[in-house]
């Protein structure tokens, strides 16, 4: 029922996927260095028939997904637009994460 309700709110309109990331870097002395960021991606889903939503739910795919759909799998034909990081919608904004780690390395806060 929750997947049906969630998908019913998403299809035929736009929504924003937001992922928050916190990096905690221990220091030899004192509190850990903390870096945090949020990544936002706009997603537009086209309108779909109720029977399509029911078939998707019957596949079992929505049940381990935040938002009730997988952009990389069965719901991909429903996505008409994406503005931002695709990997954020999949589950983790890897490009932004790598940028943050590179900045920490360049600044000397993080050492390999």
N, C-alpha and C positions, 0 to 999 in steps of 0.2 A: 504493500500500500504506500509506503514511504517513497519508493522509487517511482511509482506511478504519479504521485503528487508532485515530486520534484521535477520529473520530466515534463509534466503538464504545465509547470510554471516556466520552463525554459524554452520549449519549442515555440517557434513563431516569433521570437523576440531576441534581444541582445542581453547579455549579462557580463559581469566582470569576474574573472578568476583572480584571486589575490593569494599569494603565498608569502608568508613571513619566514625569514631566516635569521637566526642568531648564531654568531660565531663567538665562542668563548676561548680565549687564548691564555693559558696559565702563565704567570710570571714567577720568577724565582722568589721574589719578595713582593708582598702586597696583593691587592685584588687582581683578578684576571682582567685582561683587556677584552672589552666587549664591542663587537661590531654587529649591527643589525640593519636589515633592509627588507623592504617589501617589493614584490614584483607584481604588476597588474597587467592582465591581458584581457582585451575585449573579445568576446565570442558572440557571433550571431548564428542562431539556429533557424533553419527554414521551418515552416509549418509542416507537420507530418500527420498522417491519419492515426486515429486511436488504435487501429489494428497493428500499425507499425510499432507503436509504443508497447503494445501487449506482446508482440513477438520478441521485441528486444528484451523485455522483462523476463519472458519465458526462457531466453537464452542463458540467464543467470549473470550476464555481464555487469549489470548496474550495481550489484551488491557489494563489490569491493572498491567502489569508486566514489570519491567525494563529488557531490553534484549528481551522482547517479548515471554518469555516462563516461565512456572512454573515447576521446577524440581520435585515438590511434587505432581503434578497432571498429566495432559494429555501428557506432554512432557517427562515424566520419562522414557518411553521405548526407547527414543532416546539417553539417556545418557549412554555412554559406560565406562567412567572413571571419577572419581572425586578425586582430590588431595587437601586435606585441609578440611575446615569446611563446612559440608553440610548446616548448618543453615545460614551461610553467603550467600549461594546461594539462600536459601529460602527468606532471607531478613534481617537478623540481626545476627551477630556473638555472640550469647549469652554466649558461653563458655569464649571467650576472654573478653567480658564485665564483666562477673562475676569475672574473674581473676583480672581485673583492680580494681573493687570495693573492693575485698578482700585485695588487696595491699594497697588501700587507708585507709581501716579500720585498718589494722595492723600498718601502719605508723602513725596513729592518725590524718591524714588529714581529714578523714571523720568519723563522730561519729553518732551512731544511737540514 
